[in-house]
Structure formats: structure tokens, C-alpha cells
Amino acid sequence: MKVVIGEESGHVRLITLNRPRQLNVISSGVVVLLAELLEKWEKDDDVELIIIKGNGRAFSAGGDLKMFYEGKKDDYCLEVVYRMYWLCYHIHTYKKIQVGLVHGICMGGGASLIVPAKFSLVSEKTVFAVPEASFGFHTDCSFSYILSRLPGHLGEFLALTGARLNGKEMIAAGLATHFVPTEKFPELEKRLLDLNSGDEHAVRKVVEEFSVEVHPDKETLLNKLSVIDKCFAEDSVEDIIKSFEAEALYEGNGWIAPLLKSMKSFSPTGLKITLRSVRLAREQTLGECLKKEFRLTMNLLRSVISADPYEGIRSISIDKDNSPKWNPSTLAEVTDEKLDIVFKPFSEELELQIPAEGDTHRWSGKYEDSSYPSLMKAKQANKINHHN
């Protein structure tokens, strides 16, 4: 079964994520196929509009956690991480109009495929979250960049609590552009294919014909932004929790307790890396954010300061006991010195290679053109010699 289906119809191209039973999680095969299709279609003057959707009940639940768990040795996942972040740069800067049809679950790396799109369409079934800190990871796939640009300190709040947003809330937060009832998705898709054009005005007209104006429900977290901004503007995870605990004591703030409970159950390393990453992103370009995220991910997968991502994945996806044993187990033990280690830039040839501005270099910096394939080959050879 093809994990990504690419279809051509006149001037329109349709991408379908096709791992419905796995909630369309992003594996190395998915990343390679997406990058190939998007490069081919951007270079093809005949292509004007790209539609992307997910097969089944999810759009995409994010990265394939089992792939990371099974590939914990010898930088096994380096290639897929490099390719994914390189692809994220091209999705953000894509030259053709993209329409994301997002029903169902849309999390982490999955959401990174549609949030940057010119038109990201959500429905009453859409559920968004960036839950990475909960399993010892950090908000990646360009999300340090995206979250740092949300209103106030909403980005830090979403990253540190893993709070879920529905479709209406995504619109209000600026993470999606239009709300379309699920049952209208097939007809809307057909109309876009019939439109056979990437003219932004014409595409918008069709989308607006199907979309409805929505506002978040009264009890939405987005109505608590004054409290969120006050607490999540604090300098450290410890101070954020303290401030949030103080607010929880006030009448009408019952919504805070479950979020605090979640935060306190998350990996201390994941929380601290995530906060620093989103804060740094406020002053960073998209390219700088992706380079930083690449370093963080590789350092986490190499267990440089903690093996928490593997423990987190074990507890939610492998043994499913939901009782991770974090190490270090407290926030105090995750010192600034430890964080400095994972944020430290790599030497230039080991960084994610973001293409220089301009069409000439637009698709340069691919994994196969980086220094990594030869390094990996040498590593393998050493291993074989060592065994012999």
C-alpha cells in the first residue's frame, strides 16, 4: 500500500496521506514521497494548486513514534529527521497555493503540513495539539517558530500543557483559516478540482462558499488568555507552574487543575527544552528555528542529557502503561548547563542545510547532498571492522 498517494487532475494536484490504521503518522517513507511530489510539482509550470488530505478518521497524528523507538541506536532516525525539517522549510515557503483539508486528529508534525498553507480548512471533528513535551520531546517540525508567533503567550501554553484545540479554536488562534462542516469536504474538494486553477482569488471564493463563520464556545481556553499570558510569561517552567498554581485558587479557575496535573506528569527535560526553544524562536527566523530543532531532536535521540523520549514513547506506545519514569525526575535537576549542551550549534557541515534565498538554490541542501550519508557509511564500516 502506498503511504502517500499523489493524483494529477489538470492544473490541480491532490496528496492523500494513506496510513489510515496508523492515523497517518509520518514515517520515513511518507517524508520522502511528500518531498518528491512537492518538488516536482513546484517546478512544473502546469501545476497551480495543491490539495492535501488524510485518509480515514485522522489527518495525521504526527511523527511515527514506534519508528523512533525502534531506531534508537546508531542515529538510525537521523535521515528522516533531517528530511522532515528540510521539507518543513519548503512547505512554509512553497510557491504554489496549498489547501489543507483537515478533518480529525491533526497533531505535531502532522499539523506542520497544513498550518503554513494559504488555506487550512478545519471542521467540527478536527483536534489539534502539540503534545511532544508529554513524552520527553520538544515542539518540532517548525512549531517553535509557529507557536512563538501566536497571540501573547498562547504558544508557550500549548507547548507546555499539550492542551487540545478544536477546529473553531484553531481559527480563533490563527492556526487555521476556514471552518467547513465535515460533510461538505467531498463536495468542496470536487469543486476545487473542477476549478482547475491556482488563482488565489478564485480558490478563496470557492472555499468561502463552503465555509461558515464560527466562534469558540464560551468555556474555551482562548477566553482565558489574560490568565495564560500572566502565567506563561514567567521566565522558567518552575515559575510558570507556581504562577498557574496561584491562579488555580481563584473562583472560576477550575479549568487550570487538569492542565497543571498534565504538566506535572510531563518530562522535566521535555518541558525545559520546549520552553527555551519557543522563547528563542521569538527572535529567530524560520531557518534558524529549523536548524535549532534539528540539533535538539538529534541530541534527544542520542540521549545526550536524558533518554526521556524513549521512556515516554515506551509508556504511551509500546507498553502503554502510561507511567513513565523520567530521568532526571525533577525540574531542578534539568539545569541551564544541561540545556546549553543540547542547544549548542553543531559544526557547520553537520547543521541542517537550509537553502539560500533565490530560485537557483531553492531545492538544495537535501540529505543526500549533506555530509551525513558519507559519515553514516563510515560509521557502518567502523562497526563491521570492530565486529570482525
Salt bridges, closest charged atoms under 4 A:
GLU8 OE1 - ARG13 NH2 3.81
GLU8 OE2 - LYS40 NZ 3.85
GLU39 OE2 - LYS43 NZ 2.52
GLU39 OE1 - LYS366 NZ 3.06
GLU42 OE2 - ARG362 NE 2.75
ASP46 OD1 - HIS11 ND1 3.31
GLU48 OE2 - HIS11 ND1 3.89
ASP64 OD2 - ARG19 NH1 3.31
ASP74 OD2 - LYS383 NZ 2.63
ASP75 OD2 - ARG302 NH2 2.82
ASP75 OD2 - LYS379 NZ 3.25
GLU79 OE2 - ARG83 NE 2.89
GLU156 OE2 - HIS153 ND1 3.17
GLU156 OE2 - ARG279 NE 2.76
GLU156 OE1 - ARG282 NH2 2.96
GLU189 OE1 - LYS53 NZ 2.96
ASP194 OD2 - LYS190 NZ 2.90
GLU200 OE2 - LYS118 NZ 3.68
GLU200 OE2 - ARG204 NH2 3.00
GLU209 OE2 - ARG191 NH1 2.81
GLU213 OE2 - HIS215 NE2 3.38
ASP217 OD1 - LYS168 NZ 3.09
GLU238 OE2 - LYS272 NZ 2.85
ASP239 OD1 - LYS242 NZ 3.92
GLU245 OE2 - LYS264 NZ 2.47
GLU247 OE2 - LYS230 NZ 2.68
GLU311 OE2 - ARG314 NH2 2.87
ASP319 OD2 - ARG314 NH1 2.85
ASP321 OD2 - ARG314 NH1 2.71
ASP336 OD1 - ARG276 NH2 3.89
ASP340 OD1 - ARG276 NH1 2.84
GLU351 OE2 - ARG295 NH2 2.96
GLU368 OE1 - ARG83 NH2 2.93
